[in-house]
Amino acid sequence: MLVLSLARFRIWRHSERYAYNRCVCERPNRVAQGQPDGRYANFYHCVPGERIGPRFIRDFQLLLIQAGRGQIAFDGRRYSALAGDLFFYGPEQRHEIVSAESPTLRLLGIHFVFEDCNWTEMDTSGLSSTRRPSGDSTIPCPLAPAPPARSAPGVEVFRLAQQIVLSYSIHGYTHAVRQRGLMLLLLAAWLSEPVPSEESSWVDAQPMRHAQTMLHAGFARTMRRDEVARQVGLSPAHFTRIFKQVTGLTFQDYLIHLRLNHARQLLLEGTLNVTEVAHHSGFTDPYYFSRVFHHRVGCSPSRYQRGSWPFEHESP
């Protein structure tokens, strides 16, 4: 039996910087028994007014809106796409993504498949197509109950999604066990989030949804709890209590999570130094940013930028 000591395990520095805007990872059409298996993962920054599709995809997709606004259409419905949204759709679903002129959409996409799905009947020659896949294209989602087409997950889902994309982008499929584990954690975190079922719950959930959208769109600016509470029509005390119930985090922790998620992406993009990353992520003091980053992530921003992450913390 091979025993792996996690305390001694370290992820070695990768020799090449990943392509940030279109980091595409493809693998053969092979899935693990009964588990989700990633096929493609990327960050994507839309240009003003960009239109993606209409098209069909060969697998299931989680599409997370990191920033910006636009519209997404699938299943005969058109949705407003706002920062903080998560969209879920699958094979044979014709969909289209349209970015606003400003602010443009910044997307995070994860494509995956399941063993339980009958992929042998589908044309899998490409990842997407403008035509409906040939053959028996009725591919049901094995998740039960069926996930919502649109949701507003907490920051933990966004953090795990970011880790998945970074892992596939930097390491390819050499970290398959960890990548599958991250995918399972993401699905568990997303599907276990409470869904308000009573009318009184929706009364509180709607202002929280508005607040989350504001935070995802404006985390790089100065954001104060009392001001956000006022804009969503709640008292600061009531807002604080409901925000923690809905998101599982305090207002300040939620904001720090968003800022650190963005900072990690900027650091790996490699075009900004640590001070510039701090300012672009909403930290006015670069020394405070470095302390918070080290405490939450487990290493300094400069070390993270060089590609050396502590395995036991939030590394990709």
N, C-alpha and C positions, 0 to 999 in steps of 0.2 A: 504494500500500500504506500502510495506516495503522499507524504505529509508536507503541506506547504505552510511555512511559517509566515503569517501575514505581517508580523512585526518586522521581518527582514525583507519583505517584498517591497520593491520600489519600481516605479514605472520609469524606464530609461528614456532619455531625451530622444525625440524623433529628429531625424536629420533634415527633414524637409518641412517647410511651412505649408499648411493645407490651403487650398484655394477657398477663400472665405465666402465669396458671393455665390459660387455655383459648385459647391463641394459635393460631387456625385459619387456614390458608391454602389456598384452593381454586383450581384452575385448570382450564381446559377439558381435555377428554379428548384430549390431543395429546402425543405423545412424540417424542423425537429418534431418528433412525435408529440402531438397534442399541445404544442407551445407556439407562441408568436415568434416569428423569425423575421428580422429586418432585411429589407431588400435595397433600400435607397433612403438616404437622409441628407438634408441640406438646409442651409440658411439661404434666403433669397431676398434681395432688396429690389423692389419694383421701381421702374422709372415712372415719372408722372404720367398718369392716364394709361398705364400699361394694361393690356388685356391678355389673359392666359386662357386659351381655349376658345370655343367649347371643345371639350375632349373627353375621352374615356381613359381610365387607368386600369392596370391589370391586377391590382391588389387593393388592400385597404389603406386608407391614409388618415393620419391625424395632422391637421393643419392648424397651427397656432399663430395667432396674430400678435406679434411682439410690439408693433408700433404702427401708427398710421391709421387710415380708414379707407374703406372701399366697399365693394359688394361681392357676394359669392352666391351663385345660383346652382342648385342641383335638386333633383327630385321634383322638378316643376315649381320650385319655390325660390324666391330671391331674398337673401338675408343681407342686412347691413353688417359689415365686418369692421369691428372696432378693436382697439388694443385690449388684450386680455381674453378675447374669444378663442374658443377651440371648436373646430368643425371636424366631423367624422363622416366619411363616406367610403364607398367601396367599389368593387368591380361592377361594370355595366351601368354605372351611374354617370350620366352626362353632366359635366360641371363646367363652370366658367368663373374666373376670378378677374375682377376689374379694380384697379387701384385708383384712388382719387388723385387729382393733380397735386394736391398738397393737403395734409402730409401724406406721403406715399406709404404704401404697405411695406412692412418688414416682416417676412414670413419665416416660419420654421416648419418644415415638413418631414414626416416620418412615414415611409411606406413599409407595410409588413403583411405577412400571410399566415395562415393557420394550416396545420396538417389536416384538420377535419374538412377543409374545403376541397372541392373537386377541381383542381387546377388542370388536370390532364385533358379536360375537354375544351380548354381555352387556348387561344392563340397567344403565346407568351413570348413572341419574337421581339417585343419592345415594351418599354415601361408605360407608354401612353400612346394614344392614337386619337385622331379626329373621328374615327369610325367605331361603331359598337363592336366589341370583340366577337369573333366568329364562334360557332359551336354553342354548346349549352352554357349560356352566360348567367344562369341563375345561381349565384354564389351567396348562400345565406351567411350571415355573421354568426359564428358559433358562440359568441358572448351572450349570456342570458342573465337578466333581461337585456334587450337590445339597448346599446348606448344611445344617448340623445344625439341628434344631428348637430345641434349647437349647444354649447355650454360655456360657462365662465369659471374654469377651475382655479384653484388656489396656486400660490407661487411654487409649491412643492412640485406640482405637475410640470410647470414651466422649467423648473430647475432640472428635473429628471430628463425632460425632453431635450434640453440643451446639452446635458451630459451625453445622451445617446448620439446626437448629431456630431458633437466634437469627437467622441470615441470612434465612430465610423470614419469620420473625415481624416483623423490623424493616424489611426492604427489599422484602418481597413477592417478585415475580418480576423485579425490575429488575436483579438480579445473577445472571441465569440461567447464564452461563458459569461463574462461580465456584462456584455452587451445584452444578452438575453435576460440576465437578471435585472438590469436596468429597465428593460421593456416590461417585465412582469411587475416591477415596483411602480412604474408609471401607470399601467392599467389598473393596478390595485388602488393606487392613490386617487386616480380619477373616478373610478366606478364606486369607490366607497364614500365619496363626498355626499353629504346629506342633500336631499332634494326637498324643498319645502312642500308640504302636502296640505297644509291648512291655509285658509285665506289670510289669517293674521300673520302667518309666516311670510307670505308673499309681500305683504305690506312692508315688512322690514327688509326682505331680500332685494326688492327693486332699488331702494336707495343704496344698498351695499353694492349692487351691480354697477350703478352709476359711479360710485366712489372708486371701485376697482378700475373701471375704464379711465377715470381721471388719473389715477396713480400710474397705470401702465403707459398712458400717453404723456404724462408730465413729470415723471420721476426725476429727470435731470434738472428740473427747476426746484426752487424752494417750495416745499409743500408742508403746510401746517394743518394739523388735525382739526382745529376749530374752524378754519376756513373751508376745508372740505366738508365738514359736518354742516356748515351753514349752506353750502351750495346744494347739498342733497336734502335739505329741509329737516334736519334733526338737531337736537341739542347735543353739545359735546359729550355729555355724560351718556346719553342714550346711544349715540353713535359709537362711542368707545365700547360699550357692552355688546352691541349687536355686531360690530365689526369683528370682535374676537370670536363670537359665536359662529359667524358665517365663514370666516377665513382660517380660524385656528391660531391667528397671530395678532399681536398688537399692531396698531397703526404704524408705529416706528419700525418694528421688525419687518413688517410687510414691505415698507419702503426701502429698507436696507437690502432685503433680498432682491428686489427689482434692480437696485443700483449695482449690487455685486454681480448679478447675472449679466448685466450689460457690460460691466467692467471686464469680466472674463473674456467676453467675445472681443472687445477692443484690444485687450492685451495680446490675444492670439492672432488678431488681424495684423498686428505688428507695425502699423503706420504711425502710432502715437507713443510718446514716452509715458512714464508712469504718472507724472504730474498732469499731463494733458488728458490721460484716461480718467483720472480722478475728477477733473472739472467736467468732462463730457458725461460722466456718470452721476453727477449731482453732488459730489463732495467738494466743498469749497476749500477744505484744508487737506493737502496731499499727505501730510503726516498722520492725520486722523484716518484718512482712507487706508494708508498702509497698515495701521494698527488694527482697524476693523477687518481688513482683508486677511491679514495673518491669523487673527483670532477665529474668523468664520471659515476660511478656506484651508488653513494649515500651513501656509508658506507665504513668503513676501510676494508682492506683485511682480517685482523684477524676476524672481525665480520662476514664478508661474509663466511669465512671458518667454523665458528661455526654454520652457517645455519640461520643467522638472516639478512634478506634482507629488505630494504625499498620498500614498494609496489609501490611507485610513480616513482621509477627509474627502472633500467634494471635488475630487479630480475627475476628468473625463476618462 
